[in-house]
Amino acid sequence: MRAHTLRRALAALLSLSTLITPSVALPSATALAGTTSRYEAEVATYSAGSSVDSNHTGFSGTGFVNTRNAIGSYVQWTVGRAQAGPATLAFGHANGTTAIRAVDITVNGTVVAKNVPYPSTGGWTLWTTRMTTVNLNAGSNTIRATATTAEGTANLDYLDVTPVATDWSKAMVDSTMARYTPTTIGGWSYPVGLYLYGQYLVYQRTHDPKYLAYIKSWVDRFVDSSGSINNSFNDLDSMLSGRLLVILHHETGDNRYKVAAGKIRTRLNTYPRTTDGGFWHAATYRQHQLWGDGVFMVDPFLAEYGREFGDATYTGRETVDQLLTYAKHLQQPNGLLRHAYDEARAQTWADPTTGLAPEVWCRAEGWYGMAVIDVLEAVPTNQPRRAELIAVLRKLVAAYAQHQDLNTGRWFQVVDKGNRTDNWTETSCSSMYTFTISRAVQGGYVDPSYKATADRGYQGVLATISLGNDGRTHLNDISVGTNVGNYQYYIDRARATNDFHGLGAFLIMNEEHL
């Protein structure tokens, strides 16, 4: 359901001085978990001195490869995968001698299984399989079995490749925890907080205690035993990680997390606002500005705070009003939101008439959409102005669908200018849009037909994740932290791998789709 079939014509183009390369089309590959693709040995490439024979019955296809009796003899297959991930390799073979014929298994030039023994099968007509699990890349992969003994390989009949379903959320969390300790992952910041919120969602599903313990260890770096936290909370970015305080109070009952979360709630009593009530993006250096990013930094925390601590009357009203105030300024007639608005018209990027930023930046749209979903799910169904917020969401989802790149299923860095050749599809916002659309369909806020848009988005994001040879995940094409700018500024932003903006958004999306 999560993977799609991709057919590719694969050909082996290797030097004829050392290889025989039969010009037979290779079988089509599939990325569907549990679906096996067979690659016959006789259409693979193999070392000089080897031959395709058919003198021993019981083989698959039209024959089998009998390698030359020498160390270094090999058979090599080219295997296509639509989606990166683990796969089981089953080598059909026969060994009619009493000698153990060992091989090294290499994938894309790296030895992944060394000196794998292929003992006697009891006769040359008695065929069996030996299996190895490896990580394969999206696209073309070379898989080689190379003899490590003077007898060469066993007679090799075929290679069966069976993709294994990957729990990408667990793989990503395990990989990130292996890369960083709670001390080294970073300070109190919204990207780390976003990632750890995603990790908490994985904990909720798996109940693996180490996932929650890791989050708690990180938070406890900043919150002492009395609940004191050394942060002035003078910008919205600093408030996102407050969600973890509410979560830890809910999970542990420890009052110090309530005390720490209360400092953010109290700060909002005097936090500066625009004349119509929107929280400034920052109190001291982004005055008078509303950024689409900002609503996710504060509103989900605030709604969840109210639900956890009995303050829902205020928090329900405030969060809905904030989202609608931002939409009043940022959302355009086509449903998309400009990145930011400057009430003072003082910023170089601000239109002198409207105060709006010039572009529609993809992640700002994603932050806003996810915030709307989280608030709608946290506040009562009879919350005043809720219907207005659902109307904003409907326009936004329709705009998401209109601007999806149908080739990749993802969305562009500058959302409404995907026709420009220098524009590129960005992973974090694509995860955010996919989550928002999927949840909007589930909640009955939008027409069920939008599920197809979310499904395409999900497949598009999965195409950007892979497992390295070390078994750790790599998520690509993530825009690094970004201010407000013009078209070229957004296009020139670094495209990072494993940036926390992308990791957190991916986990939120993936847990929605599992």
N, C-alpha and C positions, 0 to 999 in steps of 0.2 A: 504493500500500500504506500510505503514511503519512498520507494525507489522506482525509477522508471527504466524501461529497456532502451538501450542505445545500441544500434547496430553499426559496426565499423568494419570496413575491409582492412585486414591486417596483412602485411607482407614482410618477410624477413629479407633484408638487403645486407648481406654480410659477404666478406671476401671469398671468392671462389677458390683461391689458392689454398684455403684451409677448410672450406665448408662445401658440402653439397646442399643446394637450396632448391628443393622441388617447387615448381611453380603451381601449387595447388592452393585454392582459396581456403583460408582458415575459417573455422566455424564462428558464428556470431556469438558475442559475449552478452551476458546479462548481469545486472547488478541486483536482481531480486534475491533477498536472503532465502537460502534453502533451495534455490534453483541451480541445478548442476549443469555446467557446460563442458562438453567433452572435446578435447583437442587430441587428435590422433598423432602418434609419433611419426608416422610416415609422411606427414605434411609439415613437420617441424624442420628445424635445421640441425645438423649433426656433424661431428668432426670427421675429417678426412680419414678414409680407411674403414669407415662404418658403412653399413648397407641396410636397405629395406628388404627383409626376407619374409617368406610366407610358408616355410617348410615345417613349422610346428603349428598344429591345429589349435583352435580355441581362442584365437586372437580376435580383437575388435577391428573393424575397418577392413582395409585391404592388406595389411601386413603389420610388421613390427620392426623396430630398429635394433639391429645387432651391432653394437659398437665394437671398434677395434680393441683388442686386449692390451690395454696400456693405461697407465696413469694419465689423467687429463682428457681421456675420451669423454664425450658428452653428447647429450641431446638438449636442445633449447627450443622452448615454445614462446610465442608472442601471444599474450593474453590481454584482451581489452576489458576494462571495467568502466561502467558509467559513473560509479560512485566509489570513492576511496573507502577502505576498511579491511577488516580481517577476512580471510578466506581459507578454507581447507583445501589442500592440494592432495589428491589421491593418485599415485603413480601406479598404473597397471603394469605388472612385470612378471617374468618367469626366470628362475635360476635353476638350471638342471644339473649344476655341479654341487659338490659338497663345500666349496669355498664360499666365504662371506664376501660379497661384492659391495663395498661401501662407496657412498657418494657424498659429495658436498652439494647442498641445495642453495643456489644463489637466486636472489630476486633483485633485478635491476642492478646487478653487479656486486651486491653485498651478500656475503655468506650468511644465511639465516639458520642453517642446520648443518653441522659439521660431522663428517664421517658417519652418516646414517647407514646402519648395516642392512644389507639385503641378503638374508641367508637363503639357503636352498629352499625352493618351493616343492621339491620332490620330483621334479621332471620338467622338461622344456615345454610340455603341453599343459602343465598345471599353473594356471595364472592366478595371481592374487594382487592385492593393493597394499601400499604402505602410505600412510597419511602424515602430512605435516601442516600445521596452521601458521600462516604468515600474514603480513600486512601488505596490501596491494594499493597502488596509487590509482586515482582516476585517470582514464586514458590507457595508453599502451604500457604493458609490463613485460619484461623478459624474465623467464624462469628457466633455469638451467640445472640439470643433474650432471655432475662431473665426477668421473671415477677417481677414487683416491687409492685404488689398489691396482696391481699389474694385470688383473683379470678383466679390467674394464667394468662397465656397468652390467647389471642384469639386462636381459632382453626387455626393452621398454616398449609397451604397447600403446599407451595413451596417458594423458593427464586429464583428470577430472577436477574442475575448479568449482567449489561451492561457497558462495559468499555467506558469511556468518553475520547474523543481525548484530549490530553494535548499539549498545546503550550509550549514545553520544553524550548524554548529560553526565553519566557516571564517569565516562572516559575523560571528559573535559575537567570535571572536578578533581578526579584522581591525578590527572596530569598537572593541574595548577597547584595542587597541594604538594606534589613532588618537586615542583620548581621553586615554590616559596613556602617558608614557614609563616605562621601568623605574625612574626616579628619582621620578616623581610618583605612581605607582600606590599607594604607601603603604609603611609600614614592615613589619618582621618581624611578621607576624600570621597567625592561622589563616585568616581569610577570603581574604586575598590568596594565601596558600599553597594554599588549596583551589582558587581560580580557576586559578592557574598549574599546578597538577597537572592540571586539566582541559585546559589549553592543551597540556601535554606529551602527553596522549593524542591530541590532534589532530595534533601533530607526528609521533607514531608512525605515524599513518595517511598523512599527506600528505608527510612528509619535507621540509617547507618549512623551510629552515635558519633563517629569520628568527624562527620560533616558538621554537626552542631557544635561539638567541642572546639573545632577549629575556629568557627565564627565567634564563639564565646572568648576564646583566647585572644583574638584580635581586638574585640571590643574592650576587654579588660585591660588592655594597654592604656586606654584613655579614661576609663571610669574607675574611680577608686572605691574602697569599701563603703564609703558614705554616700556614693552617688555623685560625687563632684566630678565635673568634666571641664577641662581647661580649654574652653572655646567660647568666643564671644558671639558666634552665630550672626555675623554681620553680612552674610550673603546667603542666598538660597542654596547654592551648591553645597554648603557645609551642613545642610539639614537633611539631605537624602539618607545618610547613614543612620539617622534617627529611627528609621524603620527597624533597624536591628535592635535598638533599645526596647522597642515595643515587643518585638519577637521574643527577645530573651526574657523579658518580664513574663510573657505569656507561657513560655516553656519552663521557666525555673521558679517563678513566683518571687524572685528576689526583688525587694523593694528598691534597691539602689538603681535599678534600670528605670523604674518609674521616676525617681528623683532626677536622673540625668535627662530623660525624655522631657520632663516638665520644664527644664531650662529652655528648650527650644519652644515649647508651647508658650511660656511666659514671654520670651523674646518677641513673639509675634504680636503681643499686645501693644508694643511701641515701635514695631518695625515700620520703616517708611513706605508710603504708598503713593501711587499716582492720585490725581484729584478724584478719579472715579473708583479708587479702592484697590487697584492692582498692586501686589507686592513688587517693589523694585527688585531688579535682579541682584543688586548688591547695594548696601547702604552707604558705602563710602567711596566707591569708585565706578559704579554703574548706576548712578542716580537717575531717576525718572525713566528708566528703561524697563520694558517688558520683553523677555525673550521666550520663545516657545519652549525652550529647554526648562525654564524655571518652574513650570507647573508640576513637572514630575519630581523635582527636587523637594517640594514641600507638601503638595496636596495629598498624595497617597499616605505619607507619614501622618499628616494631620487627621485624615479620615480614620486611619487605623488607631491613632492615639485616642480619638474620641470614643471609638467602639470599645477599646480595652479599658479605658479609665473613666467611663461614664460622663464624657464631655461631648456626646454626639450632637446635642442641640446646636452648640456653637460650631463644631467642626463640620457638620453636614452643611450648614448654611454657608460657612466661609469657603469651603472647597468648591462647591458648586458656583458660588458668586465669582471666585477667582477665575475659574475656567471660562466662565461666560464673559468676564471682563477682558481676558486675554483674547478670546475669540472675536469680541466686538472690534478690537483693533487689528488683529493679525489675519483673521480668515477673510479670504477674498471671495468674490462671487462664484468662482469656479470650485470652491471648497478647500483649496490649499491655503496654508498659512505662510505669510512672510516670516522670515527668521525672527525679526525683532521690531520693536516700536520705541521711539524716543519722544516722550511727551514734550521735552524741552527743545526738540529739534536742534540739539547742540552737537550731535555726533556727525562726523564726516559722511557716514553711510546713510544718514537719515534724510529722507525726502523733505525739503523745506515746507511743503504743504501738508503732507500726510504724516510725516514722522516715521515712515516705514522704511525698513531695510529693502535693498533692491531685489533680493533673490529669495527663492524658496529652497532652503537648505534641508537636505533629507532627514538628518537626525532630529532637528527641531520638530519636524512633523511627527516623527516617531515618539519622541518624549511626550508630546501633547496627546497623541492618540492613546498611549498606554495610561497616562494619567486619567483621562476620561473614563476608561474602562475600570480602573482601580477604584475611582471615586463612585461610579455608578454601582459597583458591587458592594461598597462599604456603607453607603448612606441609605436611609429608608426609602422604600418605593413611593411613599407619599411626600418625599422631600420637595418643598416648593422650588420651582424652576427646573425640576428634573427633566420635564418634557422638552424644555428649551435646550438642555444639554444633549439630549438624545438627538435632537434635530441637527445640532452642530456635528455630532458624530456621524450621522448619516451622510451629510455633505462631504465630510472628510473621507469616509470610506469610499464613496463614489469617486472622489478625486484620486485616491490611491489606485483604484482599479483602472481608471482611465490612463494613468501614467506608468503602469507596470510595463517593464520590458518583456515582451512575450518571448524573446529569444532565450533569456536566462531565467525569467521568473522573478528577477530582483528589481530594485529601484535605483535610480541614478542619484549621484551626489548632489547635483542640482536637478531637482525632481522634474521640472517641467521643460527641461532642455535636453532631453535624451537624444535628440536628433543631431547634436553636435558631436563631432568625431573625438574630441578630447574629453568628453564627459565619461564617467565610469560608474559601474554599479558598485554600491557600497553595502557591506554585509550587516553592520549594526542596524541601520535603518530598515533594511529589508527584513530582518528578524522582528523589529518592532512593528512594522506594518502587518506582517503575517500574523503576529500575536493579536493585534488590535482587531483585524478583520475577523479572525477566527472566533474570538470572544464575542464580537458584536453579533455574529451569526448565532452563536450559542445562546446569547442573551435575548434574542428576538428583536434586537435594535435595528437590524438591517435585513434585507431580503436574503433568503437562503442561497440564492444563486451566487452570492459572493464567496461561498465556500470554495468554488473553483479557483478564484483569485488567490485565496489563502493557500490552497494546495499547491498551486504553481510557485508561490513564494517560498513555501517550505522546501520544495525540491530544489529551488534555486539556491537557497542558503546551504542546504546539505552539500551542494556541489563545491562549496568553498572550504569544507572541513576535510581533514585527512589525518591519518596516523603516520607518524614518522617511523623510521627503522627502530627507534627506541620505544615504540609503542605509545608515545604521547601525542596528544591532539595538536593540530595546527589549524587555526582559523584565520583566513586571509582577507585582504582588502577591507580593512577597517580604518576609517578616518580617525586620525588622532584628535585630541581636544581642539576645538575650533571656536574662534570668536566670530563676530559679524563682519562680513566683507562683501566684495563684489564677486562676479562669476569666476574670474581667474584665481582669486584667493582660494575659493573652495576647491577648484579643480587641482590646484597645486598642493593641497594638503597631503601630507605623507600617508601612504597606504600601508598600514602596519599589520603585522601578524600577532595574534594573541593579545591585542590591546584589550584592556578590561571593559571598555565600552562595548566591544563586540562580544566578549565572553559572557557578560551579564545578560545582554539582550538575547543571545543565542539560548542560554539556559531558560530564560522566561518563555521564549517561543517554543523550545523543544518540550518543556514540561507540559505546555498546553496541548501539544500534538501527540503525546504518548498515550 
